[in-house]
Amino acid sequence: MNKDLPLLATGIIVKDYRPLYRYWDEVEKLGLKKPVIEREDIEFVENLIKKEGIVNLSIIYRKLVDRVENRIKMDIAVKVYRDLGLNIPPILAKRKIAEILAGWIIEACDIFNIIKIRRR
């Protein structure tokens, strides 16, 4: 297993977890809760598939990003990307961290056989 991947991550969706790790470092310094996969996130995906019949991965991904974005602090996300040498708009920095978290949730759902990601 790749030591650069968090628990339940495969790297099939998220290719670079460094921004999330840096985000965790920053929130930890401030004594804030780290955004991680929650049981409710997995249940959310299960409901999308079983109850709503959504099977399109890009739709599931977008819904997850929207769901988890409120867990991300914009100012911390901006700092993370600036520290990585990227000066991007605050809303985009926040969204990009949410996208990493959502991708990680999808990877976990693949491990749990809730969804199947085709590997090429």
N, C-alpha and C positions, 0 to 999 in steps of 0.2 A: 504494500500500500504506500502511496505517495505521502510523505510526511507534510507536504504543503497543502494537503486537503483536510478539511474538518471532518469530523465523524459523519458518516452516512453520505459523504460526497464521493463522486466518481470522476469528476472532471469532464463528463460528456457534454454538459450544458455550459458550465462555468469553467472557462479555461484559466482564469487568474483570480485566485482568492485573496491576493495581497491587499487590495483595498478594504475588503471586509476585515481581515486581520488587523490592519492599521486602524480601522474604525473601532474595533473592539479595544485596542490599546488605548485609544483616546477616551472612550466612554468609561473604561475602567479607571483611568486617572481622575475622572470627575465623579466617580462613585455611582455611575448610572448603570442601568441594566443593559446587558449586551443583547442585541437582537439575534435570536437563534430560532431554530425550528421548534415549533410548539405542536403539541398533540392536535390542537384545533386546526392547524395548517394542513395536516395530513387528512383530517376529517373533512375539511373544506374541499380538498381535491377529490376525495372519495364521493362526496355529495355532488360535485360538478359532474362526475362521470356517471354515477349510479342513478341519481335522482333527476338531474337535468339533462342527462344524455350527451354531455359535451365530451367529444373525443379528440377534438383538434388541439394539439399540443400548444400551438401559438395562442389560442384563446385561453386555455388554462393558465399559461404563463402570464398573459396580460392581466387576467383577473387576480392572480397571485401578487403581481407587482403592485396593483392598486390596493390590495388587502394589506400588504406589509409596509407600504411606504410611510404610513403614519408612525411606524416604530423608529424611523430614521430622523435624527436631528440634522437639520440642514447645515447649521454652522459647523458641525463636526465633519460632515461629509465634504464640505468645501475645504476644510483644513487638510483632510486626508488627501484629496486630489492635488491640492497645492503642494503638499509635501512630496507627492509623487511627480511633481513637475508639470502638472496640468492646471491651467487656469480656466476652469469651465464655469458657466453660470450656476448659481446656487441650486436652482430647481433641478438642473440636470445632474449635479453632483449627488443630490439626495436620491434622485430616480435611479442613478447607476448603482448605488449601494443597494437599493431595494431590488433591482434586477438581479444582483448577485444572490441576495437572500432568496428570492423567488426561484432562481435556477437551482440553488442548493435544495430547496424543498422538492422540486421536481426530481432531482437526482435521488433523494431519499425515497420518494414514492416509487421510483423505478426499482430500487433495492428491495422495497417491501412488496413488489409485484402488484402495486395499485395501478401503475401505468407501465407500458412497455415502450422503451425507447429503442428504435432500430439503430443498430450500430453498423457503420459502413466499413 
